[in-house]
Amino acid sequence: MPGPLHGYRILDLSAVISGPYGTMILADQGADVIKVEPPGTGDFTRSAGNKSGGLSASFLNNNRNKRSITVDLRRPEGVEVVKRLARTCDVFVQNFRPGVVDRLGVGEAAIRAVAPKIIYVSLSGFGESGPFAHKPVYDPIIQALSGLASVQGGSDSARPRLVRTILPDKLTAVTSAQAITAALLARERTGEGQHVRLSMLDAIVAFLWSSDMGAQTYVGREVSAQRAASFIDLIYETKDGYMSVAVMTNDQWEALARAAERPQWLDDPRFATTELRDVNIDARLELIQSALIERTTDEWMRRLEAEGVPCVPVLTRGQMIDHPQVTATGIIVENDHPQAGRLRQTRNAARFSGTQPEYRHGAPLLGEHTHEILREAGYSDDEIVRLRETWERGRPAALARSARP
């Protein structure tokens, strides 16, 4: 049985990560995602990072199960192509800066005029209003403005630090995938499409509130300066590496003391209750570190697991892919790409008992499906040839040559 979104069609004008990763989630779940790219260059990620067979890992890992069509939106006939495709689609996704789509002629009003029930999705950096709305944005910019860098630094007085992955981009993508499916469900019930707006800034601020904004939650009782709960994180050095150990309950604290052969910890009044262990967190973590440095990670894993203490080794990226727990979940899969060769990627994270997401094909070559998609939209072979020749003439000669087979 095909994926749960089989039969839905998405017109994807987004680029880089925040849009394409979200639409790839939907493509994995069965949607027919048509990726619209500019002729000659395509999505920026096609040229970014390490490559195999001319395809970058970044592009491959955010665009599988999609079809690619090249369209020159600078020309009226290119805008008309997008409108004709939109008539056949359920969702339209774009992540241009606010105002750009209207200038191009593919804003919501223009698209809804030809596809009244479509879900129109606008992804942006800062939103559509405010002093930063039209500023260019990248992931570190959002980490800085949202407070995430301050959270990562540990306290308001510490040096802010970035999370070493593009969290705002990817969280926006995941949020957009959920929002699109919610909008599709609403349309099934009401028969009406709607405009879904999502900014990277909003996605991160909402994300932080779940666990990091307790001091700002009670109106009129805010904490003026956020201090760190601890200046020590939960990564401990062992005799031969690193591991993480986390204890919350009294039973787990007692189990840790037994595994570490430190009964005196249980008599220390600083650690008698959960609340006191939190108040004296730095002293507690320093004690744990002084014990864990005495044995290897494997030795501690055996001791701690025997006592039921939550613990894991700290793995590098290379070690992670071969860890027994990771392999047991089947999250990492291998497939052959006709151009890039053998690829290791993740499957769709969510598992469905009846409509399992599927790997239909790898990320497309630039414009690989242009002819078939235009045929599906009702263009004749002669019209398709004329369109492609027109777009090619409008590009610099070097780019035109590089786009030819």
LUMKOLDO-95244 format. One record per residue: residue in one letter; z, y, x of N, C-alpha, C in turn. Coordinates in steps of 0.2 Angstrom, whole numbers, plus 5000, padded with zeros to 4 digits. Each point is the difference from the previous one (the first is absolute). Last residue first. Layout:
N
aZYXZYXZYX;...
END
This chain:
405
p488950915110500149945002499649985007;r500950254994499449964998500249935003;a501450195003500149974994499449954998;s500050145020500649955001500149964993;r498450185002499849945004500549954999;a500550204991499549974996499849935003;l501450155012500449964994499549964996;a499150145017500449955003500349964995;a498950194992499549955002500449945003;p501250164982499750015007499749935002;r500050044974500549995006499750015006;g498850014979500550055000500549995005;r498349844996499750065003500550065000;e500749804990499949995007499750065003;w500249994977500750015003499949995008;t498149964987500250074999500750015004;e499149794999499650045004500250075000;r501049854985500349995007499650045005;l499350014977500750035001500249995007;r498049904994499950075000500750045001;v499949764997499750025006500050075001;i500749934979500549985006499750025006;e498650014982500550055000500550005005;d498449824997499750065003500550065000;d500749804990500049995007499750075004;s501350044977499449965002500049995008;y502250054984499550035004499549955002;g502149974987499450014996499450035004;a502349925006500150064997499350024996;e500249815014500449994994500150064996;r498850015020499649964995500449994994;l501150115018499550044997499649974994;i501449875014500450044995499550054997;e499149865016500249964994500450044995;h499350105021499449984996500249974993;t501750065017499750054996499449984996;h501649885015499949984993499650064996;e500750025023499849935000499749984993;g501050215012499450004995499749934999;l501650005019499950064997499350004996;l501449775003499750055004499850064997;p502149864991499350015000499750045006;a502349834997499850074999499350015002;g500649754993500350055004499850074999;h500149814980499650015006500450065004;r501049874982499349994999499550015006;y502749944994499650035005499349984999;e502150034981499649965004499650045006;p502349984980499550045004499649955005;q501049904977500250015007499450045004;t501049934976499450045002500150025007;g501649864990499549994996499350035002;s502250035010500049934999499349984996;f500550205019500049994992499949924999;r500950185021499849944998500049994993;a500050225019500249974994499749934998;a499350125020500749985000500349974994;n497549985011500350054995500849974999;r499049925023499850004993500350054996;t499550045026500549974995499749994994;q498849975024500250054996500649974996;r498149945021500749994998500350064996;l497449905007500550054999500649974998;r497449955013500649974997500650054999;g497650105002500249945002500649984996;a498550204997500650015005500249935002;q498250004985499850055005500650015005;p500149854981499349995003499850055005;h502549904994499650064998499349995003;d502249834994499450015004499650064997;n502849934999499350004997499550025005;e502949944996499450015005499449994996;v502750084994499549964999499450015005;i502850054993499550015004499549955000;i501849994986499850074999499550025005;g501349794995499350004999499750075000;t502449905003499850044994499250004999;a501049895019500249964994499850044993;t499850105022499449954999500249964993;v501650155008499450044998499449954998;q502149915008500150034993499350044998;p500149905022499949954995500150034993;h498950145020500749984998500049964994;d498150115011500149935001500749984998;i499250234999499549964997500149935000;m501550165012500149994993499549964996;q499950065024500549944998500049994993;g498850185008499649945002500549944998;r500850224997499549984995499649945001;t502550015008499550045001499449994995;l502749954995499349975002499650065002;v502749934997499650065000499349985003;p501849834987499850035006499650064999;v501949944982499349985002499950025007;c502149974979499850025007499349975001;p502350004982499350025000499850025007;v501949824996500050075001499250025000;g501249774997499750044995500050085001;e500749815015500550044996499850034994;a498549895015500549954998500650034996;e498350145010499849964994500549954997;l500550115020500050054994499849964994;r499949895021500650014998500150044994;r497849965009500449944998500750014997;m498850185009499749984994500349944997;w500650085022500350044994499749984993;e499149905020500749984999500350034994;d497950075006500049944997500749974999;t499750215011499850004993500049944997;t501650015021499350014999499950014992;r502350085012499649944999499350024998;e501750165004500249955004499649945000;i499850214988499750005006500249945005;l501050054978499349975000499750005006;a502150104997500149934999499349975001;s500350235000500349985006500049925000;q499150124981499650005006500349975006;i501350034981499549944999499650005006;l501550175000500349945001499549944999;e499350224995500149995007500349945002;l499850064977499349975003500150005008;r501950084988499849934998499449975003;a500650235003500549965004499849924998;d498850164988499850005007500549965005;i500450034976499549965002499850005007;n501950074984500049995007499449965003;v500150064977500350065003500049995008;d499449814987499550065000500250065003;r501549824998499549985005499450055000;l501750034984500350025007499549985005;e499549944977500050075001500250025007;t500149774994499350025001500050085001;t502249895008499750004994499250025001;a501649975019500349964995499650004993;f499850115023499549964997500249954995;r501450155013499450044999499449964996;p502149905008500150044994499450044998;d500249775014499950075001500050044994;d500049765002500750035000500050075001;l498049865001500349994993500750045000;w498949985021499650044995500350014993;q500749845017500450065000499650054996;p499149785004500550014995500350064999;r497849915012500450065001500550014994;e498049845006500749985003500450065001;a497849984989500150045006500649985004;a499549914978499549985005500050035006;r501750064984500049935002499549985005;a499950224991500649995004500049935003;l498550044983499750035006500649995005;a500549944978499649955003499750025007;e501350154987500449955003499649955003;w498950174990500350035006500549945003;q498949954980499550005005500350035006;d501350004981499949935002499550005006;n500450204989500649985004499949935003;t497850144995500649984996500549985005;m497950075009500250054995500749984997;v498249975023500649974996500250054995;a497949935019500250054995500649974995;v498349985025500649974996500250054995;s497849965018500350044995500549964997;m498949995026500049974993500350054996;y498949965027500350044995500049964993;g500049925028499550044995500450044995;d501049855017499349995002499550044995;k502550004998499949995007499349995003;t500450164979500349945002499949985007;e500050234982499749975006500449935002;y499650134975500449995006499749965005;i499650164977499649965005500549995006;l500450154980500249934999499549955004;d500850265006499649974995500249925000;i501350245007499849935003499649974994;f501250204997499550025005499749945004;s501050054974500149975006499550025005;a500250104979500549954999500249975006;a499050255000499849935001500649954998;r499750254989500249975006499849925000;q499250254987500149925000500249985007;a500650234987499649985006500149925000;s500750124980499650055004499649985006;v500649874977500350005007499650055004;e500350014972499649985006500450005006;r500550054976500449975004499649975006;g499050114982500650045001500549975004;v498449834990499950074999500650045001;y499449765009500550034995499950075001;t498649865014499949984993500550044995;q499750005025499750064996499949984993;a501049855017500350075001499750054996;g499049795000500650004996500450065001;m497749915008500250074998500650004995;d498849805011500250055005500250074998;s499249804987500649985004500250055005;s498350024982500349944998500649985004;w498550195004500650024995500449934998;l497950015014500750025003500650004996;f497749974991500349945004500650025003;a499050184989500249954995500349935004;v499050165014500650034997500349954995;i497949955009500549995004500750024998;a498050034986500149935001500649995005;d499250224997500449974994500249935001;l498650105016500650035000500549974995;m497749945001500449965005500750035000;s498750024977500050035007500449965004;l498649974975500549985005499950035006;r499149984972500050045006500649985005;v498349924978500549985004500050045006;h498950024975499950025007500749985003;q498849874978500450065002499950015008;g498949864975500150005007500550065002;e499949844977499950075003500149995007;g500449844983499350015000499850065003;t502249884996499950074997499250014999;r501049805011500450014994499850064996;e499049945021499949954996500350014993;r500350165017499450004997499849944995;a502050005013500150054995499350014996;l500049865019500449974994500150054995;l499050085019499549954997500449974994;a501350135014499550044996499549964996;a501549905015500450024994499550044996;t499149935020500149944995500450024994;i499850165017499349994997500149944995;a501950065013499850054995499449994996;q500649865019500549994994499850054994;a498950035020499849934997500449994994;s500650185013499450024996499749934997;t501949995015500250044993499450014996;v499649915021500349954996500250034993;a499150155016499549954998500349944996;t501450165010499650034995499549964997;l501349925018500450014994499650034994;k499050005022500049934997500450004993;d499950205013499349984998500149944996;p502050085009499750044995499349984997;l501049895020500349984994499750044994;i499349935024499750054996500349994993;t501349935023499449984996499950054995;r501950025014499449985005499549964996;v501850204993499949934999499449985003;l501250225009499549974995500149935000;r501950195005499649955003499549984995;p501950225006499649964996499549955003;r502450085010499350025001499649964995;a502550064994499749965005499250025000;s501750094984500150035007499649965005;d500149934977499650065000500150035007;s500049744999500450054997499650075001;g498949795005500749974999500450054997;g497549985004500450035006500749985000;q498549954982499949955006500450035006;v500050134981500449944998499949955006;s498850205002500750015000500449944999;a497749994996500250015008500750015001;l499250004977500149935003500150005008;g499750194984500749995002500049935004;s498050134992500349964995500849995001;l498450105016500150054994500549964995;a499249885019500450065002500250044994;q498549814997500749985003500450065001;i497850054995500449984994500749975002;i498550055017500150064996500549994994;p499149825013500650035003500250064997;d498049894992500649974998500650035004;y498050164995500049935002500749975000;v498350234990500749965000499849935003;p499150284994499849935002500649965001;k500050204982500149995007499849935002;h500250114978499449995003500049995007;a502050024987499649954997499349995003;f502150135005499749965005499549964997;p501350164987499750045006499749955005;g500149944973500550015006499650035006;s498949824982500350075000500550015005;e498949794996499550054998500250075000;g500949795017500050014993499450064998;f500649905022500550044998500050014992;g498449855011500550015005500750034997;s498249864985500050065004500650005005;l498349864979500549995005500050065005;s499149934974500050045005500649995005;v498549874979500650005004499850055006;y499249924973499850045006500650015005;i499149824980500650025003499850045006;i498449984977500149985007500750025002;k498750034979500649965000500249985007;p498050144995500650034996500649965001;a497750045013500449945000500750024996;v498350165004499649945000500349934999;a501250215002499450024995499649944999;r501850005016500249984993499450014995;i499750075023500049924999500249984993;a500050235005499449985001499949924999;a502150115000499750024994499249975000;e501549965019500249964994499550024994;g498950055023500750014998500149964993;v498050035016500349934997500750014999;g498550175010499749984993500349934998;l500550145020499549955001499749994993;r501850145001499450045003499549955001;d501949914991499750054995499450035003;v501449875014499649964995499650044995;v501550105016499449985003499649964995;g502250084995499550054999499349985003;p502349905010499950034993499550055000;r499749815018500550054999499950034993;f499349755002499850065003500550054999;n499849764993500650035004499850065004;q499349824977499850055005500650035003;v499049804980500550025005499750055005;f499649884974499750045005500650035005;v499549794980500550045004499650045005;d499049854984500650014997500450055003;c497249975000500649985003500650024996;t497650044997500149934999500749985003;r499150225000500049984993500149934999;a499950105022500750014996499949984993;l498150005014500549955001500650004996;r498550184999499749944996500449935002;k500650215010500150004993499849944996;v499650025024500749994998500150004993;v497850055007500249935001500749994998;e499350225000499849964994500149935001;v500550145018500550014994499849964994;g498450005017500649965002500650014995;e498050134998499949934998500549955002;p500250235006500049994993499949934998;r501050065024499350014997500149984992;r501749985017499850075001499450014996;l501149785002500250054995499950075000;d499049755008500050075003500250054994;v500449725005499850054995500150075003;t500149715004500050075003499750044995;i501549774997499450034999500050075003;s501449745000499950075002499350034998;r502149814991499250015002499950075002;k502349835002499750064997499249995001;n501949855009499849994992499750064997;r501350075022499749934998499950004992;n500950195015499450004996499749934998;n501950075016500150044994499450004995;n500249895022500649984997500250044993;l497950035014500149934997500649994996;f499850205012499550004994500149934997;s501250035020500250054994499649994994;a499349895020500649974996500250044995;s497550045007500750015002500549964996;l497349955007500450024994500850005003;g498049945013499950064997500450024995;g500249795012499450004996499850074997;s502450015006499649935002499450004995;k502150195010499449984996499849935002;n502150215001499749945003499549974995;g500650264996500449945002499549955003;a498950174983500750005003500249945002;s498050064987499950025007500750005004;r499849954977499549965003499950015007;t501450134985500349945004499549955003;f499450204986500250015007500249945004;d498249974981500750025000500250015007;g497550034998500449964996500850025001;t497650075011500749995003500549964996;g497650024993500050015007500749995004;p499850074973499549965005500150025007;p502150004983499550045002499549965004;e501449874981500150035007499450055001;v501449844980499550055001500150035006;k500749764988500250055005499450055001;i500849824980499450035003500350065005;v501249774988500150075003499350025003;d501049814981499450025004500050075003;a502249834994499650064998499450005005;g501849845003499549984996499550064997;q502049995016500249974993499549994995;d499650105022500349935001500249974993;a499350224999499449965002500349935001;l501650164997499749994994499449955001;i501150085019500449954996499749984994;m498850165013500049935002500549954997;t500150234995499449974997499949935002;g501750135011500149994993499549964996;y499650075022500549945000500249984993;p498550195004499749945001500549945000;g500850234998499649984994499749935001;s501350095017500450014994499649984994;i499050005023500549954998500350004993;v497650105008500549995005500549944997;a498550124982499849985007500749995003;s498750014973500650015005499849985007;l498849974978499850065004500550015006;d499449804981500550025005499750055005;l499949874974499550045004500550045005;i500349764985500350065003499550035004;r500349804979499650035005500250075002;y500849754987500150075001499650025006;g500149774995499650044994500150075000;h501849855012499349984999499750034994;l502450015009499650064999499249984999;p501749835006500250034993499650064998;g498849815016500650045000500250034993;p498649774999500050065004500650044999;m499849734998500050064996500050065004;
END
